[in-house]
Amino acid sequence: MEKCDSRTRAYKNGKTFDQCRDIAKELSLKLEEKINREGQVGWDSILQTAGHDELVYKLTLKYLRQDGYDIGDWKKPRVAKTIA
């Protein structure tokens, strides 16, 4: 019986999960600069930056939240600096 190896499973465009995670980390760093400069970035802009790749998009939001940014919700679909 064959087993699925999550480390080698291909996602959109044949990328593995680890590759998607690396791309999302790079995007989150670039977006942090943009958020700090402009104050906020909309979810649609993040999705476009992620190349409409849902996994990269969700991971990017996750990393932004981990870095202390407010990722909003369905009422406020934007990522902004957290007021401290």
Residue frames relative to the residue before (quaternion, step in Angstrom):
aa qw qx qy qz dx dy dz
M 1.0000 0.0000 0.0000 0.0000 0.00 0.00 0.00
E 0.3706 -0.7396 0.5225 0.2066 3.58 -0.89 0.95
K 0.2293 -0.7516 0.6030 0.1374 3.54 -1.15 0.68
C 0.4205 -0.6680 0.5479 0.2772 3.53 -1.17 0.59
D 0.2017 -0.7621 0.6058 0.1077 3.55 -0.84 0.98
S 0.3612 -0.7753 0.4764 0.2035 3.58 -0.34 1.24
R 0.6156 0.5638 -0.3550 0.4208 3.60 1.13 -0.45
T 0.7765 0.3234 -0.1809 0.5097 3.59 1.12 -0.49
R 0.4222 0.7074 -0.4734 0.3119 3.59 1.21 0.08
A 0.3535 -0.7430 0.5309 0.2030 3.56 -0.87 0.94
Y 0.2023 -0.7493 0.6211 0.1094 3.53 -1.00 0.91
K 0.8162 -0.2061 0.1469 0.5194 3.58 -1.14 -0.48
N 0.8438 0.0963 -0.1302 0.5116 3.55 -1.00 0.94
G 0.6430 -0.5841 0.3142 0.3830 3.59 1.12 0.61
K 0.4594 0.6782 -0.4570 0.3467 3.61 1.20 0.32
T 0.4214 -0.6714 0.5417 0.2798 3.54 -1.14 0.63
F 0.6814 -0.4715 0.3542 0.4335 3.57 -1.28 0.24
D 0.6452 0.5262 -0.3263 0.4476 3.59 0.96 -0.83
Q 0.6402 0.5087 -0.3241 0.4758 3.59 1.01 -0.75
C 0.6383 0.5176 -0.3204 0.4713 3.60 0.99 -0.83
R 0.6464 0.5235 -0.3116 0.4593 3.57 1.00 -0.84
D 0.6547 0.5055 -0.3097 0.4690 3.60 0.96 -0.83
I 0.6381 0.5178 -0.3187 0.4723 3.58 0.99 -0.84
A 0.6630 0.5112 -0.3011 0.4565 3.59 0.94 -0.92
K 0.6318 0.5232 -0.3357 0.4631 3.61 1.00 -0.73
E 0.6497 0.5051 -0.3119 0.4749 3.59 0.98 -0.84
L 0.6644 0.5048 -0.3044 0.4595 3.58 0.93 -0.91
S 0.6507 0.5205 -0.3316 0.4425 3.58 0.94 -0.81
L 0.6283 0.5233 -0.3400 0.4645 3.61 1.05 -0.68
K 0.6560 0.4958 -0.3059 0.4799 3.60 0.97 -0.83
L 0.6771 0.4925 -0.2921 0.4622 3.56 0.96 -0.87
E 0.5811 0.5722 -0.3786 0.4376 3.61 1.09 -0.59
E 0.6333 0.5199 -0.3259 0.4716 3.58 1.01 -0.80
K 0.6730 0.4980 -0.2906 0.4633 3.57 0.93 -0.93
I 0.6463 0.5109 -0.3171 0.4698 3.60 0.98 -0.83
N 0.6629 0.5001 -0.3083 0.4641 3.60 0.93 -0.85
R 0.6740 0.4899 -0.2861 0.4731 3.58 1.09 -0.71
E 0.8046 0.3103 -0.1309 0.4891 3.60 0.84 -1.03
G 0.5437 -0.6402 0.3913 0.3762 3.59 1.21 -0.32
Q 0.7889 -0.1316 0.0923 0.5932 3.57 1.10 -0.68
V 0.1640 -0.7495 0.6334 0.1004 3.55 -1.34 0.40
G 0.4260 -0.7177 0.4952 0.2411 3.58 -0.91 0.90
W 0.6258 -0.5504 0.4046 0.3766 3.53 -1.22 0.55
D 0.6301 0.5476 -0.3429 0.4307 3.58 1.00 -0.78
S 0.6294 0.5249 -0.3238 0.4727 3.57 1.07 -0.70
I 0.6449 0.5088 -0.3155 0.4751 3.58 1.02 -0.80
L 0.6437 0.5166 -0.3194 0.4656 3.59 0.97 -0.83
Q 0.6519 0.5026 -0.3064 0.4780 3.56 0.99 -0.81
T 0.6420 0.5164 -0.3129 0.4725 3.59 1.00 -0.82
A 0.6834 0.4743 -0.2740 0.4826 3.59 1.09 -0.72
G 0.4836 -0.6883 0.4256 0.3335 3.59 1.25 0.07
H 0.5595 -0.6305 0.3535 0.4055 3.56 1.21 0.66
D 0.4060 0.6643 -0.4960 0.3845 3.56 1.13 0.75
E 0.3917 -0.7767 0.4446 0.2137 3.56 -0.30 1.30
L 0.6578 0.5110 -0.3225 0.4497 3.60 0.93 -0.80
V 0.6567 0.4892 -0.3080 0.4843 3.60 0.91 -0.87
Y 0.6234 0.5535 -0.3219 0.4487 3.59 1.01 -0.83
K 0.7054 0.4578 -0.2672 0.4706 3.58 0.80 -1.01
L 0.6484 0.5043 -0.3227 0.4703 3.58 1.00 -0.75
T 0.6197 0.5388 -0.3420 0.4569 3.59 1.04 -0.74
L 0.6449 0.5000 -0.3174 0.4831 3.60 0.95 -0.83
K 0.6290 0.5420 -0.3314 0.4481 3.58 0.99 -0.82
Y 0.6971 0.4687 -0.2802 0.4646 3.58 0.85 -0.95
L 0.6172 0.5289 -0.3465 0.4682 3.59 1.06 -0.65
R 0.6472 0.5048 -0.3146 0.4768 3.59 0.99 -0.83
Q 0.6476 0.5216 -0.3155 0.4571 3.60 0.98 -0.82
D 0.6920 0.4606 -0.2699 0.4860 3.57 1.13 -0.64
G 0.6506 -0.5854 0.2885 0.3882 3.58 1.27 0.30
Y 0.5005 0.6404 -0.4401 0.3817 3.60 1.20 0.31
D 0.4432 -0.6485 0.5516 0.2806 3.54 -1.23 0.63
I 0.1964 -0.8260 0.5195 0.0967 3.60 -0.43 1.19
G 0.5138 -0.6882 0.3979 0.3227 3.58 1.25 0.22
D 0.2879 -0.7138 0.5998 0.2185 3.53 -1.32 -0.45
W 0.7696 -0.3686 0.2325 0.4666 3.59 -1.24 -0.16
K 0.6368 0.5106 -0.3285 0.4753 3.60 1.19 -0.46
K 0.7740 0.1622 -0.0714 0.6079 3.58 1.12 -0.74
P 0.0345 -0.8475 0.5296 0.0004 3.61 0.29 1.22
R 0.4990 0.6129 -0.4546 0.4108 3.53 0.38 1.30
V 0.3186 -0.7002 0.5996 0.2205 3.53 -1.33 0.34
A 0.0152 0.8124 -0.5795 0.0632 3.57 -0.77 1.06
K 0.6132 -0.5191 0.4333 0.4084 3.53 -1.31 0.27
T 0.4264 -0.6745 0.5416 0.2645 3.55 -1.08 0.75
I 0.3673 -0.7178 0.5474 0.2240 3.55 -0.88 0.95
A 0.0840 -0.8221 0.5630 0.0116 3.57 -0.64 1.13
